Amino acid sequence: MSLVQSSVQNVLAARARLGECPLWDETNQRLYWVDIYNHRVHEFNPTSGRDHYFEMDSVVSAIALAGTARLLVALRDRLVFLNFQTGSIKHLCQIEFSHPNTRFNNGKCDPKDAFGLAPSAKYRDKQPSTAMTQMVPCT
């Protein structure tokens, strides 16, 4: 077995509070990612080095490709479509959680284009809890 040498370089000084959920779009050659606590969805173009972001009105926890020009975005307690060509946001659904400290925490699309979402809750008297509870179509 041989080791392959590679180098890593920093291509973006993002200054995010909590950057997560990297998502590569092969068609558009863009990297999408979220800055959870700054309420932003980022679109990074590695060819130009340009990073553009879309302001959301809530904590952003997960994204999925939803067609050629939009993302499915999981906010604190709702799902929206973000058109990354126009910046327009279309409400999809609101989720009622049983505890007020619960929010969506993570999500990914499966091979059949179902978006699996995991909520997370932080309680003062208990450990944080998570459970996979929601599946919605990505497109």
Number of C-alpha atoms within 10 A of each C-alpha: 3 4 5 5 5 5 4 5 5 6 10 11 7 11 8 13 11 11 19 18 19 15 17 16 14 8 7 10 12 17 16 23 23 26 23 23 14 17 21 22 27 21 21 20 15 13 8 7 10 11 16 13 17 16 13 16 10 16 20 31 29 30 29 26 22 19 11 12 12 19 22 25 26 26 23 22 19 17 21 17 22 23 18 18 9 9 13 11 17 12 11 12 11 12 12 11 13 8 10 10 13 19 24 25 21 20 21 19 19 12 7 8 16 16 24 18 21 19 20 17 20 15 13 8 6 8 9 12 11 16 11 13 9 14 16 13 13 21 14
